[in-house]
Amino acid sequence: MVQAPTPDAPLRIASRQSPLAVAQAKLVQDLLADALGILNAEKDACLPILTYVTTGDKVMSPSLADEGGKGLFTKEVEDALLSGAADIAVHSMKDMPASLPDGLTIVSVPPRAAPNDAFVTMDGTPLAQLPKGAVVGSSSTRRRAQLARLRPDLRLAPMRGNVGTRLKKLAAGEADGTFLAEAGLRRLENTDVRREVLGISTMLPAIGQGTLCIEARTDDMIARAACALINCQETALRNTAERALLEDLDGNCRTPMAGHATLSGQTLSLQGEILTPDGQKAVTTQKTVTLNGDGPAQTAAANTLGRDVADALRRSAGPDLAHMLASEGGC
């Protein structure tokens, strides 16, 4: 039987302080409250949300890779777990580095939201109709490379910040368009933001995009048991394949890299992509596997699928891509 938290023994949820991160933490708080039978009036006492300003929130360098990569958005939150100040942490899966700190593990992934990128403009102009020479703001190495491949006639400008900050920069005329994760816009209920939701075939998303990650201490059986109640097995299998691809290519934030897994019946499919930063060269590979057996066997098959796709990408990469993977990792 799962031990339900109480006001005297709460399950403390750590999160970044950005509006989207807090919205995602509240989503997990609601899921846990429903699963554990916690009344709405006691939710905040039993499942308090603690927020932290991460290094990634403070650093405004145009490139995260120059400052240390994805871990900038998780370090302070993970420190809270390791110190015992918090019991679980909620992250966007796409912010998670390939390797986690010793003593921490991913314990649950709730159902995935839309993995798509959204192209945002003030007037809703689709990406294909943006005039030649228009400026698109993005600091994502993946999005910049994919855009350069799709629309080499457009100009790129760096643009960082949370969802609200980037929308303000767009409104101020710093760029004609930008990219945001569709899942984030939906979680923030930004229904008034005019955008084109890009198909997976147009822009393969970041690994884990649309997926939430619940992290806990490896030895905290109480937190792990509670979070297992809200785990989505389909999302977990898709995430396992995508994370295996990321880990096998030693993914960080220097080489443009994308990946997306789908599950149809017992067939798990994974598409992976690596590009040169200028978008001039790209390699895409897709493989499938039939899932048989119990949960652990299916997880092992998903993990193998991710590594098989990574191996195929390495074998298909030309000298430029192979050099980047060997020296810098992927993202």
C-alpha positions as CSV (number, residue, x, y, z in Angstrom):
1,M,0.0,0.0,0.0
2,V,1.3,3.5,-0.9
3,Q,1.9,5.8,2.0
4,A,0.0,9.0,1.4
5,P,1.7,12.3,2.5
6,T,0.2,14.3,5.3
7,P,0.7,17.9,6.4
8,D,3.1,16.6,9.1
9,A,4.9,14.4,6.6
10,P,4.5,16.1,3.2
11,L,5.8,15.1,-0.2
12,R,7.7,18.2,-1.2
13,I,7.8,19.1,-4.9
14,A,10.7,21.1,-6.3
15,S,10.4,23.1,-9.4
16,R,12.1,25.9,-11.3
17,Q,10.5,29.3,-10.6
18,S,9.4,30.1,-14.2
19,P,5.6,30.3,-14.8
20,L,5.7,27.2,-17.1
21,A,7.7,25.2,-14.6
22,V,5.3,26.1,-11.8
23,A,2.3,25.2,-14.0
24,Q,3.9,21.8,-14.7
25,A,4.5,21.3,-11.0
26,K,0.9,22.1,-10.2
27,L,-0.2,19.6,-12.9
28,V,1.8,16.9,-11.1
29,Q,0.5,18.0,-7.8
30,D,-3.1,17.6,-9.0
31,L,-2.3,14.1,-10.5
32,L,-0.7,13.0,-7.2
33,A,-3.6,14.4,-5.1
34,D,-6.1,12.5,-7.2
35,A,-4.1,9.3,-7.1
36,L,-3.5,9.5,-3.4
37,G,-7.0,10.6,-2.4
38,I,-5.8,13.9,-1.0
39,L,-8.6,16.5,-0.6
40,N,-8.2,19.8,-2.5
41,A,-8.2,21.7,0.8
42,E,-5.1,19.8,2.0
43,K,-3.3,19.6,-1.3
44,D,-0.9,22.4,-0.7
45,A,-0.1,21.2,2.8
46,C,0.5,17.6,1.8
47,L,2.1,18.3,-1.6
48,P,3.8,21.7,-1.2
49,I,5.6,23.2,-4.2
50,L,9.0,24.7,-3.6
51,T,10.5,26.9,-6.3
52,Y,14.1,27.6,-7.2
53,V,15.9,30.0,-9.5
54,T,18.3,27.9,-11.6
55,T,21.5,29.0,-13.2
56,G,19.8,28.7,-16.6
57,D,17.2,31.2,-15.5
58,K,19.9,33.7,-14.6
59,V,22.3,33.3,-17.5
60,M,21.3,35.3,-20.5
61,S,24.1,34.1,-22.8
62,P,22.8,33.6,-26.4
63,S,24.0,30.0,-26.3
64,L,23.4,27.5,-23.4
65,A,26.1,25.3,-24.8
66,D,28.7,28.0,-24.0
67,E,27.6,28.1,-20.4
68,G,27.3,24.4,-19.6
69,G,24.3,23.0,-21.5
70,K,21.1,21.5,-20.3
71,G,22.1,20.9,-16.7
72,L,21.8,24.7,-16.1
73,F,18.0,24.3,-15.8
74,T,18.2,21.4,-13.3
75,K,21.1,21.8,-11.0
76,E,19.6,23.9,-8.2
77,V,16.4,21.8,-8.2
78,E,18.4,18.6,-8.1
79,D,20.5,20.0,-5.3
80,A,17.3,20.4,-3.3
81,L,16.6,16.7,-3.8
82,L,20.1,15.7,-2.8
83,S,20.2,17.8,0.3
84,G,16.8,16.5,1.5
85,A,15.1,19.9,1.2
86,A,12.6,18.4,-1.4
87,D,11.4,14.9,-2.1
88,I,10.6,15.0,-5.8
89,A,11.4,17.3,-8.7
90,V,9.3,18.2,-11.8
91,H,11.3,19.0,-15.0
92,S,10.6,19.3,-18.7
93,M,12.1,16.1,-20.0
94,K,13.8,18.0,-22.8
95,D,15.8,19.9,-20.2
96,M,17.3,16.7,-18.7
97,P,20.9,16.0,-19.5
98,A,21.9,12.6,-20.8
99,S,23.4,11.6,-17.4
100,L,21.8,12.3,-14.0
101,P,23.7,13.0,-10.8
102,D,24.6,10.0,-8.6
103,G,21.8,9.2,-6.2
104,L,19.0,10.6,-8.4
105,T,16.7,8.8,-10.9
106,I,13.6,9.3,-13.1
107,V,10.8,7.7,-11.2
108,S,7.7,8.6,-13.2
109,V,6.6,10.2,-16.5
110,P,2.9,11.3,-16.7
111,P,1.1,11.2,-20.0
112,R,2.8,13.1,-22.8
113,A,1.4,16.3,-24.2
114,A,1.9,17.5,-27.8
115,P,5.5,17.1,-28.8
116,N,5.3,19.5,-31.7
117,D,7.1,22.8,-32.1
118,A,4.9,25.9,-32.7
119,F,6.0,28.7,-35.0
120,V,4.8,31.9,-33.4
121,T,4.3,35.3,-35.2
122,M,2.3,38.3,-34.1
123,D,-0.2,37.9,-37.0
124,G,-0.1,34.1,-37.4
125,T,1.9,34.0,-40.6
126,P,2.9,30.3,-41.3
127,L,6.5,29.5,-41.6
128,A,6.3,28.8,-45.3
129,Q,4.8,32.2,-46.0
130,L,7.3,34.3,-44.0
131,P,8.9,36.7,-46.5
132,K,12.5,36.2,-47.6
133,G,15.0,37.9,-45.3
134,A,12.6,37.9,-42.3
135,V,14.2,37.4,-38.9
136,V,13.5,34.4,-36.7
137,G,14.6,34.4,-33.1
138,S,15.9,31.2,-31.5
139,S,18.9,30.1,-29.5
140,S,18.1,26.4,-29.8
141,T,20.9,24.7,-31.9
142,R,18.4,22.2,-33.1
143,R,15.7,24.7,-34.2
144,R,18.3,27.0,-35.8
145,A,19.8,24.1,-37.9
146,Q,16.4,22.7,-38.9
147,L,15.2,26.2,-39.9
148,A,18.4,26.8,-41.9
149,R,17.6,23.6,-43.7
150,L,13.9,24.4,-44.3
151,R,14.2,28.1,-45.1
152,P,17.8,29.1,-45.8
153,D,16.5,32.5,-47.0
154,L,15.6,33.6,-43.5
155,R,17.8,35.3,-41.0
156,L,18.5,33.9,-37.6
157,A,18.8,35.9,-34.4
158,P,19.5,34.7,-30.8
159,M,16.5,34.7,-28.5
160,R,16.4,33.2,-25.0
161,G,14.2,33.4,-22.0
162,N,11.0,31.8,-20.8
163,V,7.8,31.7,-22.8
164,G,6.6,35.1,-21.5
165,T,10.0,36.8,-22.1
166,R,10.2,35.5,-25.7
167,L,6.6,36.6,-26.5
168,K,7.5,40.1,-25.2
169,K,10.6,40.2,-27.3
170,L,8.5,39.2,-30.4
171,A,5.9,41.9,-29.6
172,A,8.8,44.4,-29.3
173,G,9.9,43.6,-32.8
174,E,13.1,41.9,-32.0
175,A,12.2,39.2,-34.5
176,D,9.4,38.4,-37.0
177,G,8.8,34.9,-35.6
178,T,10.1,32.5,-33.0
179,F,9.6,28.8,-32.0
180,L,8.0,27.6,-28.8
181,A,6.9,24.2,-27.6
182,E,3.2,23.6,-28.2
183,A,3.0,21.7,-25.0
184,G,4.2,24.7,-23.0
185,L,1.7,27.0,-24.6
186,R,-1.1,24.7,-23.8
187,R,0.0,24.2,-20.2
188,L,0.1,27.9,-19.8
189,E,-3.3,28.2,-21.5
190,N,-2.0,30.7,-24.0
191,T,-4.9,30.3,-26.3
192,D,-4.5,33.8,-27.7
193,V,-1.0,33.2,-29.0
194,R,-1.1,33.0,-32.8
195,R,0.9,30.1,-34.1
196,E,1.3,27.4,-36.6
197,V,1.7,23.9,-35.0
198,L,4.4,22.3,-37.0
199,G,4.1,18.7,-38.0
200,I,6.6,16.1,-36.8
201,S,7.6,15.6,-40.5
202,T,8.4,19.3,-40.9
203,M,10.4,19.8,-37.7
204,L,11.4,16.7,-35.6
205,P,11.2,17.8,-32.0
206,A,13.7,17.8,-29.2
207,I,14.0,14.5,-27.4
208,G,11.5,14.4,-24.6
209,Q,9.6,17.5,-25.8
210,G,6.1,17.5,-24.3
211,T,7.0,15.0,-21.6
212,L,7.3,15.8,-17.9
213,C,10.0,14.2,-15.8
214,I,9.5,13.4,-12.1
215,E,12.9,12.8,-10.4
216,A,13.6,11.6,-6.9
217,R,16.4,10.1,-4.8
218,T,17.1,6.6,-5.8
219,D,16.7,5.3,-2.3
220,D,13.5,7.1,-1.5
221,M,11.0,4.3,-1.7
222,I,8.1,6.4,-0.4
223,A,8.4,9.0,-3.1
224,R,9.0,6.4,-5.8
225,A,5.9,4.4,-4.8
226,A,3.7,7.5,-4.8
227,C,5.0,8.7,-8.2
228,A,4.5,5.3,-9.7
229,L,0.8,5.8,-9.4
230,I,0.8,8.5,-12.1
231,N,3.3,6.9,-14.4
232,C,2.1,6.4,-18.0
233,Q,3.6,3.2,-19.4
234,E,3.2,4.3,-23.1
235,T,5.0,7.6,-22.4
236,A,7.6,5.8,-20.3
237,L,8.5,3.4,-23.2
238,R,8.6,6.2,-25.7
239,N,10.8,8.2,-23.3
240,T,13.1,5.2,-22.7
241,A,13.8,4.9,-26.4
242,E,14.4,8.6,-26.9
243,R,16.6,8.9,-23.8
244,A,18.7,5.9,-24.9
245,L,19.3,7.7,-28.2
246,L,20.4,10.8,-26.3
247,E,22.6,8.9,-23.9
248,D,24.2,6.8,-26.6
249,L,25.1,9.9,-28.6
250,D,26.2,11.7,-25.3
251,G,23.7,14.4,-26.0
252,N,24.3,18.0,-24.7
253,C,23.6,21.3,-26.5
254,R,26.3,21.7,-29.1
255,T,25.3,19.4,-32.0
256,P,21.7,19.8,-33.4
257,M,19.9,16.6,-32.6
258,A,16.2,15.5,-32.6
259,G,14.3,12.4,-31.8
260,H,10.7,11.2,-31.5
261,A,9.2,7.9,-30.6
262,T,5.6,6.6,-31.2
263,L,3.8,3.5,-29.9
264,S,1.1,1.9,-32.0
265,G,-0.2,-1.3,-30.5
266,Q,2.9,-3.3,-29.7
267,T,5.1,-1.5,-32.3
268,L,7.5,1.1,-30.9
269,S,9.0,3.4,-33.6
270,L,11.8,5.9,-33.1
271,Q,13.1,8.5,-35.6
272,G,16.4,10.3,-34.9
273,E,18.1,13.1,-36.6
274,I,21.5,14.9,-36.4
275,L,22.4,18.0,-38.4
276,T,25.4,20.3,-38.8
277,P,24.7,23.7,-37.1
278,D,24.3,25.4,-40.5
279,G,21.7,22.8,-41.5
280,Q,23.6,22.0,-44.7
281,K,24.0,18.3,-43.8
282,A,21.6,16.1,-42.0
283,V,21.1,12.4,-41.3
284,T,17.7,10.9,-40.3
285,T,17.1,7.3,-39.3
286,Q,13.9,5.5,-38.2
287,K,13.7,2.0,-36.7
288,T,10.9,-0.1,-35.1
289,V,10.6,-2.9,-32.6
290,T,7.8,-5.2,-31.6
291,L,7.3,-5.1,-27.8
292,N,6.8,-8.5,-26.2
293,G,6.9,-9.9,-22.7
294,D,6.4,-8.0,-19.4
295,G,7.2,-4.5,-18.4
296,P,11.0,-4.9,-17.9
297,A,11.3,-6.8,-21.2
298,Q,9.5,-4.0,-23.0
299,T,11.7,-1.4,-21.3
300,A,14.8,-3.3,-22.4
301,A,13.6,-3.5,-26.0
302,A,12.9,0.3,-26.0
303,N,16.3,1.0,-24.7
304,T,17.9,-1.2,-27.4
305,L,15.9,0.6,-30.0
306,G,17.3,3.9,-29.0
307,R,20.8,2.6,-29.1
308,D,20.2,1.0,-32.5
309,V,19.0,4.3,-33.9
310,A,22.0,6.1,-32.4
311,D,24.4,3.5,-34.0
312,A,22.7,3.9,-37.4
313,L,23.0,7.7,-37.2
314,R,26.7,7.3,-36.4
315,R,27.3,4.9,-39.3
316,S,25.4,7.2,-41.7
317,A,27.1,10.4,-40.6
318,G,29.6,12.0,-42.9
319,P,32.9,13.3,-41.7
320,D,31.5,16.6,-40.4
321,L,28.7,15.0,-38.4
322,A,30.9,12.2,-37.2
323,H,33.5,14.7,-35.9
324,M,30.9,16.6,-33.9
325,L,29.5,13.5,-32.4
326,A,33.0,12.3,-31.4
327,S,34.1,15.6,-29.9
328,E,31.0,17.3,-28.6
329,G,28.0,15.0,-28.3
330,G,24.6,15.8,-29.6
331,C,21.5,17.9,-28.7
